[in-house]
Amino acid sequence: MKHMFNIRQYSKRAVISLLILLASAFTSIACHNQLSDPVQPAANQSPCYTVEHSMGATCVPDNLQNIVTLYTPPLASLLAVGVEPIGITPVTGIILGEFPAYFPNQVHNIELVANISDEPNLEKILQLKPDLILGWSHHSKIYSLLSKIAPTLLPETDSDATLWSNWQSYFKFVATSIGKEAEAENFIREYQQSIFDLKADLENKYNDKTISVAHISDKYGIAAYANNSFSGSILSSLGLKRPELQDKSVQPRGAIEAISTERIDLIDGDILFVLTFSENDTETLENLLDRPLWRNLKAVQQERVYFVDGWTWVVPNPLAAQAVVEDLRTYLLGSP
């Protein structure tokens, strides 16, 4: 009987120990899932709905109040559907708090949550207590950190290159993710009407003309933009011809980079739109004007060189698309 008593005592202690270990393991698994699986909302969170994106699935709160955007396309996408974020990153990459002219004035009063190099300040974002963070493909490296602050959406699983030539796809993704599908559809309908109107007004004026888009920058050098760039896709929708070098798709973003000054003829066309990014670009352009190679360009000789804002013509978003169409109307039909 004494021997049986010892076995029972031992079994009781083993069962208790096992129960403690199992409880600890389940607690650890639950905590891990709460951090790593954004589809499952915490018990104290409001109801949410699942959004699929490039990093998996994220549960977005039903009643969004405070959104942080980490790049120009999500910022412009929100503004285009009438939503103002509480935190944004710099837009131009030149001066902190500087914005292209197509942005509305209210952006100047929104909290900046990144430095001029577009590196998000996680502490500042945390202080804002956002309900949702909208990022871009390059934020995948810090996605795990961002998603611990708030539900975070990166672009859909389409390739990064597609994001630059098809801004409407990402715009619709953002709008759908925040329940603003109807507003986005209205915006796109108005944009498509502006394309239709401009195409009709151009008639046959440029059927035999080539439109070149390039940038000449002290920081970025000389580059041209192909059909699958942001501005190139707009020119294509208008049926405008491109120079041979630009009449194709080029990866990753439609940019043909590192063109030497000796081959500046590669950016020539009947009309040349030159993208500028800073005041320093002006000095670079002035130096080129003194070179015979520049003076020999067809667009220069015909005085059809137009300077436009690089940040507007390069970064894909709905507000910029409107601005590019207006630039084209001004320079192709007006008297700039």
Secondary structure, 3 states (H helix, E strand, C coil): CHHHHHHHHHHHHHHHHHHHHHHHHHHHHHHHHHHHCCCCCCCCCCCEEEEEECCEEEEEECCCCCEEECCHHHHHHHHHCCCCCCEECCCCCCCCCCCCCCCCHHHHHCEECECCCCCECHHHHHHHCCCEEECCHHHHHHHHHHHHHCCEECCCCCCHHHHHHCHHHHHHHHHHHCCCHHHHHHHHHHHHHHHHHHHHHHCCCCCCCEEEEEEEECCCEEEEECCCCHHHHHHHHCCCECCHHHCCCCCCCCEECCCCHHHHHHHCCCEEEEEECCCHHHHHHHHHHCCHHHHCCHHHHCCCEEEEEHHHHHCCCHHHHHHHHHHHHHHHHCCC
